[in-house]
Amino acid sequence: MAEYENISNKAEDTKGKAKEALGEATEDDSLKGEGKVDQAKATAKEKLDNAKDKANEAIGKIFGNDDKDGAGS
């Protein structure tokens, strides 16, 4: 996974946790819900990125490319 994607996913997760905590503290169910959605989106993106990385590795192995990104030389 590109380092940018990893940082972006962690930032979105952190933003979601902050929104959820603020919503909890202020008894704002809407904000709390937004926070949970942000966290779920970050988790989904991370899983998708991991699946892409694994698929690229598998493709690289099939075609004799030892690069982990599957891009080839």
Buried (B, 14 or more C-beta within 10 A) or exposed (E): BEEEBBEBBEEBBEBBBEBBEBBEEEEBEEBBEBBBEBBEBBBEBBEEBEEBBEEBBEBBEEEEBEEEBBEEE
